[in-house]
Structure formats: structure tokens, C-alpha cells
Amino acid sequence: MPANLLYELIILSGYPSSGKTHRARQLLDFFDSKIALNSSLPSPDPRIARLKTHHVFDQPLGISREVYRDSRKEKDARAAEYSAVKRVLGRDDIVVADGLNYIKGFRYQLFCEAKALGTPSCVVSFICRLWGNWMLKIREVHIGTPAQTCREINSRLLASLENDGGYPDDVLEGLIFRYEEPNGMTRWDSPLFTVLYSDDAPPYEAIWEATIGKEGEAKVVKPNAATVLKPAAESNYLYELDKTTRSILTRILEWQKDHPGEAGGEITVPDVQARKNVILVSPLSLPQLQRLRRQFISLNRQHTLPQARIADLFVDYLNDNFR
């Protein structure tokens, strides 16, 4: 990723009614204040000055809490969130994905989308499991909110007339049961930041450094080779690959026909720039030559060669196999 390009994705994850949207607004306010502070400096950082923040969550997307009763509707809801994140995840954008994000496969999908763009990403978790009097630890950091606290918050939201309401009780219990907790040891959940319910605020500076980078240093993420678009091949590349290799095989068969009984020899091939010859050690049948040709084409079908180099490389390939 070039140093003058920034893309950032922050994935929030937690039980329903655990306070994710509240934490998302805290983060967005912090990012907006950092951008405003940078603009007020005598020499502002141009990378930070161009940043814009985006908040992706259920209500603006028209996703009802009832969709979590039906697996098909829930799948469509996740697709809507994924599309919304993808639309705004662009140059100089900070995106806070404030959905349930409780399925690790969906978090992995968002991670892959971010990495394909060379985008720093992190996961902020608000979930905690209680076992007796002990809290589960991840990387030695306690994380909340406990499920019972989420139930109490959800009950207050359902009873409130000023809020948009909570989740139906059966939906809440189903989502808590199905929740797949983030694991900081996996690459798609890393770096993982955890926030206790009692914490006044998320770890702002640590999240800023994980996404934007340290002062004067842009955060760099290398996309996987499989997600990088390859240069467009010449329109007739496969035709030329087939034609060139076929003509060289024809030349070898003609030479063998003109030199019956000879154990081997050097065969001049036209259109070879390096003036290389095919060095034949012993006579070869047509099936043997065709097998070598098919192997060469299979190896180079996805790796576009300059058309002028096809003959040279095929001659080298044949000579290596003839030895």
C-alpha cells in the first residue's frame, strides 16, 4: 500500500445489547477529534487530513432484529452489511463495522476484503463468559460484557419508549448461544482489543496506532498474492502459445523424418531470438513430444509470457527434459 493511501476497517464484535453502538460512537468521536486536531496544526499531516469516518450498522440498512429468527433472512442481512462496508471502504476512509459480527467466518470475510485492499483492520470485542467466579481471559486481558448484563440491558431497552428497543428474548438467547468468540491468535481476529463493560472508553490510542500507524509512519498491509489482480494478458496469448509450441514440435518431427536412424542432433528452430537449437539426444515419438508440450502450456497458461519469448523458453524446456 503506498504511504499516501489509507484504508482502515474496525470490526466490532459482541453479544447483542453489549454496548457496541455506544462504543462505536465513542471511537468515531475520537477519530473525528484527531482529524480536527491535525487540521489545526501549523503543519498538518496530509494523510490524516484526508481521512473520513463511516459508521455501518443495522438500522440505516433497514435490518430488523426479527431477521435473526430465520437463517435465510439472516444470511441476507450479513450480505447487506458486507456490501455496505465494501462500498465505503476506499481511499482515505475509516470504517467502523458495528454489526453483531458474531460468526468467525463473516469476520474472516471482512478481513479478506480489507487485506485485498491493503487495509489495516482490527477487532474490538465486548464479550465475556462467566465460569463460576472467574472471567475467561484472552491475551491476559479481561473482556466484558457478561451475558447476564446483556440480558438486563436488553430488558431495559425493550421497556424503554425512547430507544429503538432491544431483541426479543428468544432471539437474544439464540444469538448468545451461537456467538463465536474472537480469538486473538487467529490472523483475522488480530489485533484484538477487548473492552470491559465497566471501562469508560475503548483503548483509543492503541486502536489508532493499529489502524492509522504511529506518527509519521503509515500502517502497511500486504495483500495475499491470490487476491492481487494480475496484469491483463494479450488478447491472443493462448493462441500464440499453442501455435508457437506446435510449430516447434512439427519442426522436430520433420527433422527426425529427414534423418532416419540418427541417435540425435541439433535442430534449428526459426523465430528463436537467442539462436538456440533443440538438442535431441535420442529419437522421440509424437506422444512423447505432445506430453512435453501439454506440460509446458499448463505451466504457462496462467503466467503470461511475452510472445517474443515463448519460442526461446519452450526450446529451453525441451532441452532440459531431453537430457
Contacts in CASP RR format, 6 or more apart in sequence:
PFRMAT RR
TARGET T0000
AUTHOR 0000-0000-0000
METHOD contacts of the structure
MODEL  1
MPANLLYELIILSGYPSSGKTHRARQLLDFFDSKIALNSSLPSPDPRIAR
LKTHHVFDQPLGISREVYRDSRKEKDARAAEYSAVKRVLGRDDIVVADGL
NYIKGFRYQLFCEAKALGTPSCVVSFICRLWGNWMLKIREVHIGTPAQTC
REINSRLLASLENDGGYPDDVLEGLIFRYEEPNGMTRWDSPLFTVLYSDD
APPYEAIWEATIGKEGEAKVVKPNAATVLKPAAESNYLYELDKTTRSILT
RILEWQKDHPGEAGGEITVPDVQARKNVILVSPLSLPQLQRLRRQFISLN
RQHTLPQARIADLFVDYLNDNFR
1 7 0 8 1.000
1 118 0 8 1.000
1 119 0 8 1.000
1 218 0 8 1.000
1 220 0 8 1.000
1 221 0 8 1.000
1 222 0 8 1.000
3 47 0 8 1.000
3 218 0 8 1.000
3 220 0 8 1.000
4 46 0 8 1.000
4 47 0 8 1.000
4 218 0 8 1.000
5 91 0 8 1.000
5 92 0 8 1.000
5 218 0 8 1.000
6 47 0 8 1.000
6 50 0 8 1.000
6 51 0 8 1.000
6 91 0 8 1.000
6 92 0 8 1.000
6 93 0 8 1.000
6 212 0 8 1.000
6 218 0 8 1.000
6 219 0 8 1.000
7 89 0 8 1.000
7 90 0 8 1.000
7 91 0 8 1.000
7 92 0 8 1.000
7 93 0 8 1.000
7 114 0 8 1.000
7 117 0 8 1.000
7 118 0 8 1.000
7 119 0 8 1.000
7 120 0 8 1.000
8 93 0 8 1.000
8 94 0 8 1.000
8 95 0 8 1.000
8 119 0 8 1.000
8 120 0 8 1.000
8 121 0 8 1.000
8 211 0 8 1.000
8 212 0 8 1.000
8 219 0 8 1.000
9 85 0 8 1.000
9 89 0 8 1.000
9 95 0 8 1.000
9 97 0 8 1.000
9 110 0 8 1.000
9 113 0 8 1.000
9 114 0 8 1.000
9 119 0 8 1.000
9 120 0 8 1.000
9 121 0 8 1.000
9 122 0 8 1.000
9 211 0 8 1.000
10 27 0 8 1.000
10 94 0 8 1.000
10 95 0 8 1.000
10 96 0 8 1.000
10 97 0 8 1.000
10 121 0 8 1.000
10 122 0 8 1.000
10 124 0 8 1.000
10 207 0 8 1.000
10 211 0 8 1.000
11 97 0 8 1.000
11 101 0 8 1.000
11 107 0 8 1.000
11 110 0 8 1.000
11 111 0 8 1.000
11 121 0 8 1.000
11 122 0 8 1.000
11 123 0 8 1.000
11 124 0 8 1.000
12 20 0 8 1.000
12 23 0 8 1.000
12 24 0 8 1.000
12 96 0 8 1.000
12 97 0 8 1.000
12 98 0 8 1.000
12 99 0 8 1.000
12 101 0 8 1.000
12 123 0 8 1.000
12 124 0 8 1.000
12 126 0 8 1.000
13 20 0 8 1.000
13 100 0 8 1.000
13 101 0 8 1.000
13 102 0 8 1.000
13 107 0 8 1.000
13 123 0 8 1.000
13 124 0 8 1.000
13 125 0 8 1.000
13 126 0 8 1.000
13 127 0 8 1.000
13 182 0 8 1.000
14 20 0 8 1.000
14 100 0 8 1.000
14 101 0 8 1.000
14 102 0 8 1.000
14 125 0 8 1.000
14 126 0 8 1.000
14 127 0 8 1.000
14 145 0 8 1.000
14 179 0 8 1.000
15 102 0 8 1.000
15 126 0 8 1.000
15 127 0 8 1.000
15 145 0 8 1.000
15 147 0 8 1.000
15 150 0 8 1.000
15 175 0 8 1.000
15 176 0 8 1.000
15 179 0 8 1.000
16 65 0 8 1.000
16 100 0 8 1.000
16 150 0 8 1.000
16 154 0 8 1.000
16 166 0 8 1.000
16 167 0 8 1.000
16 171 0 8 1.000
16 172 0 8 1.000
16 175 0 8 1.000
16 176 0 8 1.000
17 150 0 8 1.000
17 151 0 8 1.000
17 153 0 8 1.000
17 154 0 8 1.000
17 157 0 8 1.000
17 166 0 8 1.000
17 167 0 8 1.000
17 172 0 8 1.000
18 126 0 8 1.000
18 127 0 8 1.000
18 144 0 8 1.000
18 145 0 8 1.000
18 149 0 8 1.000
18 150 0 8 1.000
18 153 0 8 1.000
18 197 0 8 1.000
19 126 0 8 1.000
19 145 0 8 1.000
19 153 0 8 1.000
19 197 0 8 1.000
20 98 0 8 1.000
20 99 0 8 1.000
20 126 0 8 1.000
21 57 0 8 1.000
21 98 0 8 1.000
23 124 0 8 1.000
23 126 0 8 1.000
23 195 0 8 1.000
23 202 0 8 1.000
24 55 0 8 1.000
24 57 0 8 1.000
24 96 0 8 1.000
24 98 0 8 1.000
25 55 0 8 1.000
26 201 0 8 1.000
26 202 0 8 1.000
27 96 0 8 1.000
27 124 0 8 1.000
27 202 0 8 1.000
27 204 0 8 1.000
27 207 0 8 1.000
28 53 0 8 1.000
28 55 0 8 1.000
28 96 0 8 1.000
30 201 0 8 1.000
30 204 0 8 1.000
30 208 0 8 1.000
31 51 0 8 1.000
31 53 0 8 1.000
31 94 0 8 1.000
31 208 0 8 1.000
32 53 0 8 1.000
34 48 0 8 1.000
34 208 0 8 1.000
35 48 0 8 1.000
35 49 0 8 1.000
35 51 0 8 1.000
35 53 0 8 1.000
38 44 0 8 1.000
38 45 0 8 1.000
38 48 0 8 1.000
38 49 0 8 1.000
39 49 0 8 1.000
45 215 0 8 1.000
45 216 0 8 1.000
47 92 0 8 1.000
47 218 0 8 1.000
48 212 0 8 1.000
50 92 0 8 1.000
51 92 0 8 1.000
51 93 0 8 1.000
51 94 0 8 1.000
51 212 0 8 1.000
52 92 0 8 1.000
52 93 0 8 1.000
52 94 0 8 1.000
53 93 0 8 1.000
53 94 0 8 1.000
53 96 0 8 1.000
54 88 0 8 1.000
54 93 0 8 1.000
54 94 0 8 1.000
54 95 0 8 1.000
54 96 0 8 1.000
55 96 0 8 1.000
55 98 0 8 1.000
56 81 0 8 1.000
56 84 0 8 1.000
56 85 0 8 1.000
56 88 0 8 1.000
56 95 0 8 1.000
56 96 0 8 1.000
56 97 0 8 1.000
56 98 0 8 1.000
56 99 0 8 1.000
57 98 0 8 1.000
57 99 0 8 1.000
58 65 0 8 1.000
58 77 0 8 1.000
58 81 0 8 1.000
58 99 0 8 1.000
59 164 0 8 1.000
61 77 0 8 1.000
61 80 0 8 1.000
61 81 0 8 1.000
61 84 0 8 1.000
62 80 0 8 1.000
63 77 0 8 1.000
63 80 0 8 1.000
63 81 0 8 1.000
65 166 0 8 1.000
65 167 0 8 1.000
65 168 0 8 1.000
65 171 0 8 1.000
66 73 0 8 1.000
66 168 0 8 1.000
66 171 0 8 1.000
67 73 0 8 1.000
67 74 0 8 1.000
67 76 0 8 1.000
67 77 0 8 1.000
68 74 0 8 1.000
68 77 0 8 1.000
68 100 0 8 1.000
68 167 0 8 1.000
68 171 0 8 1.000
68 174 0 8 1.000
68 175 0 8 1.000
69 170 0 8 1.000
69 171 0 8 1.000
78 103 0 8 1.000
78 106 0 8 1.000
81 97 0 8 1.000
81 99 0 8 1.000
82 106 0 8 1.000
82 109 0 8 1.000
82 110 0 8 1.000
82 113 0 8 1.000
85 95 0 8 1.000
85 97 0 8 1.000
85 110 0 8 1.000
85 113 0 8 1.000
86 113 0 8 1.000
88 95 0 8 1.000
89 95 0 8 1.000
89 113 0 8 1.000
89 114 0 8 1.000
89 117 0 8 1.000
89 119 0 8 1.000
90 117 0 8 1.000
94 211 0 8 1.000
94 212 0 8 1.000
97 110 0 8 1.000
100 175 0 8 1.000
101 107 0 8 1.000
101 110 0 8 1.000
102 175 0 8 1.000
102 178 0 8 1.000
102 179 0 8 1.000
102 180 0 8 1.000
103 178 0 8 1.000
103 180 0 8 1.000
104 180 0 8 1.000
104 182 0 8 1.000
104 183 0 8 1.000
104 186 0 8 1.000
104 188 0 8 1.000
104 189 0 8 1.000
105 180 0 8 1.000
105 188 0 8 1.000
107 123 0 8 1.000
107 182 0 8 1.000
107 188 0 8 1.000
107 189 0 8 1.000
108 188 0 8 1.000
110 121 0 8 1.000
111 121 0 8 1.000
111 187 0 8 1.000
111 188 0 8 1.000
112 188 0 8 1.000
112 227 0 8 1.000
113 119 0 8 1.000
114 120 0 8 1.000
114 121 0 8 1.000
114 221 0 8 1.000
115 121 0 8 1.000
115 221 0 8 1.000
115 223 0 8 1.000
115 224 0 8 1.000
115 227 0 8 1.000
116 223 0 8 1.000
116 224 0 8 1.000
116 227 0 8 1.000
117 223 0 8 1.000
118 220 0 8 1.000
118 221 0 8 1.000
118 222 0 8 1.000
118 223 0 8 1.000
119 221 0 8 1.000
120 210 0 8 1.000
120 211 0 8 1.000
120 212 0 8 1.000
120 213 0 8 1.000
120 219 0 8 1.000
120 221 0 8 1.000
121 211 0 8 1.000
121 221 0 8 1.000
122 190 0 8 1.000
122 191 0 8 1.000
122 192 0 8 1.000
122 193 0 8 1.000
122 207 0 8 1.000
122 210 0 8 1.000
122 211 0 8 1.000
123 182 0 8 1.000
123 184 0 8 1.000
123 189 0 8 1.000
123 190 0 8 1.000
123 191 0 8 1.000
123 192 0 8 1.000
123 193 0 8 1.000
124 192 0 8 1.000
124 193 0 8 1.000
124 194 0 8 1.000
124 195 0 8 1.000
124 202 0 8 1.000
124 207 0 8 1.000
125 138 0 8 1.000
125 143 0 8 1.000
125 181 0 8 1.000
125 182 0 8 1.000
125 192 0 8 1.000
125 193 0 8 1.000
125 194 0 8 1.000
125 195 0 8 1.000
126 143 0 8 1.000
126 144 0 8 1.000
126 145 0 8 1.000
126 194 0 8 1.000
126 195 0 8 1.000
126 197 0 8 1.000
127 143 0 8 1.000
127 144 0 8 1.000
127 145 0 8 1.000
127 179 0 8 1.000
127 181 0 8 1.000
127 182 0 8 1.000
128 135 0 8 1.000
128 136 0 8 1.000
128 142 0 8 1.000
128 143 0 8 1.000
128 144 0 8 1.000
128 145 0 8 1.000
128 146 0 8 1.000
128 147 0 8 1.000
128 196 0 8 1.000
128 197 0 8 1.000
129 135 0 8 1.000
129 136 0 8 1.000
129 146 0 8 1.000
129 147 0 8 1.000
129 181 0 8 1.000
130 146 0 8 1.000
130 147 0 8 1.000
130 148 0 8 1.000
135 142 0 8 1.000
135 143 0 8 1.000
135 144 0 8 1.000
136 143 0 8 1.000
137 143 0 8 1.000
138 181 0 8 1.000
138 182 0 8 1.000
138 183 0 8 1.000
138 184 0 8 1.000
138 192 0 8 1.000
138 194 0 8 1.000
139 184 0 8 1.000
139 192 0 8 1.000
139 194 0 8 1.000
141 194 0 8 1.000
142 194 0 8 1.000
142 196 0 8 1.000
143 194 0 8 1.000
143 195 0 8 1.000
143 196 0 8 1.000
144 194 0 8 1.000
144 195 0 8 1.000
144 196 0 8 1.000
144 197 0 8 1.000
145 153 0 8 1.000
145 196 0 8 1.000
145 197 0 8 1.000
146 197 0 8 1.000
147 176 0 8 1.000
149 197 0 8 1.000
150 172 0 8 1.000
150 176 0 8 1.000
151 172 0 8 1.000
154 166 0 8 1.000
154 167 0 8 1.000
154 169 0 8 1.000
154 172 0 8 1.000
157 163 0 8 1.000
157 164 0 8 1.000
157 165 0 8 1.000
157 166 0 8 1.000
158 165 0 8 1.000
158 166 0 8 1.000
166 172 0 8 1.000
167 175 0 8 1.000
182 189 0 8 1.000
182 192 0 8 1.000
183 189 0 8 1.000
183 192 0 8 1.000
184 190 0 8 1.000
184 191 0 8 1.000
184 192 0 8 1.000
191 210 0 8 1.000
193 202 0 8 1.000
193 203 0 8 1.000
193 206 0 8 1.000
193 207 0 8 1.000
193 210 0 8 1.000
195 202 0 8 1.000
195 203 0 8 1.000
210 219 0 8 1.000
211 219 0 8 1.000
212 218 0 8 1.000
212 219 0 8 1.000
213 219 0 8 1.000
230 302 0 8 1.000
230 304 0 8 1.000
231 304 0 8 1.000
233 304 0 8 1.000
234 240 0 8 1.000
234 304 0 8 1.000
234 307 0 8 1.000
237 304 0 8 1.000
237 305 0 8 1.000
237 307 0 8 1.000
238 301 0 8 1.000
240 307 0 8 1.000
240 310 0 8 1.000
241 297 0 8 1.000
241 300 0 8 1.000
241 301 0 8 1.000
241 305 0 8 1.000
241 310 0 8 1.000
242 297 0 8 1.000
244 271 0 8 1.000
244 307 0 8 1.000
244 310 0 8 1.000
244 311 0 8 1.000
244 314 0 8 1.000
245 293 0 8 1.000
245 296 0 8 1.000
245 297 0 8 1.000
245 310 0 8 1.000
245 314 0 8 1.000
246 293 0 8 1.000
248 269 0 8 1.000
248 278 0 8 1.000
248 311 0 8 1.000
248 314 0 8 1.000
248 315 0 8 1.000
248 318 0 8 1.000
249 289 0 8 1.000
249 290 0 8 1.000
249 293 0 8 1.000
251 267 0 8 1.000
251 269 0 8 1.000
251 270 0 8 1.000
251 278 0 8 1.000
252 267 0 8 1.000
252 278 0 8 1.000
252 280 0 8 1.000
252 284 0 8 1.000
252 289 0 8 1.000
252 318 0 8 1.000
253 286 0 8 1.000
253 289 0 8 1.000
255 267 0 8 1.000
255 280 0 8 1.000
256 280 0 8 1.000
256 283 0 8 1.000
256 284 0 8 1.000
259 265 0 8 1.000
261 283 0 8 1.000
262 283 0 8 1.000
263 281 0 8 1.000
263 282 0 8 1.000
263 283 0 8 1.000
264 280 0 8 1.000
264 281 0 8 1.000
264 282 0 8 1.000
264 283 0 8 1.000
265 279 0 8 1.000
265 280 0 8 1.000
266 277 0 8 1.000
266 278 0 8 1.000
266 279 0 8 1.000
266 280 0 8 1.000
267 277 0 8 1.000
267 278 0 8 1.000
267 279 0 8 1.000
267 280 0 8 1.000
268 277 0 8 1.000
269 276 0 8 1.000
269 277 0 8 1.000
269 278 0 8 1.000
269 311 0 8 1.000
269 315 0 8 1.000
271 311 0 8 1.000
272 311 0 8 1.000
272 312 0 8 1.000
272 315 0 8 1.000
273 308 0 8 1.000
273 309 0 8 1.000
273 311 0 8 1.000
273 312 0 8 1.000
274 312 0 8 1.000
276 312 0 8 1.000
276 315 0 8 1.000
276 316 0 8 1.000
276 319 0 8 1.000
277 315 0 8 1.000
278 315 0 8 1.000
278 318 0 8 1.000
278 319 0 8 1.000
278 322 0 8 1.000
279 319 0 8 1.000
279 322 0 8 1.000
280 322 0 8 1.000
281 322 0 8 1.000
281 323 0 8 1.000
284 322 0 8 1.000
292 317 0 8 1.000
292 318 0 8 1.000
292 321 0 8 1.000
293 314 0 8 1.000
296 314 0 8 1.000
296 317 0 8 1.000
300 310 0 8 1.000
300 313 0 8 1.000
305 313 0 8 1.000
END
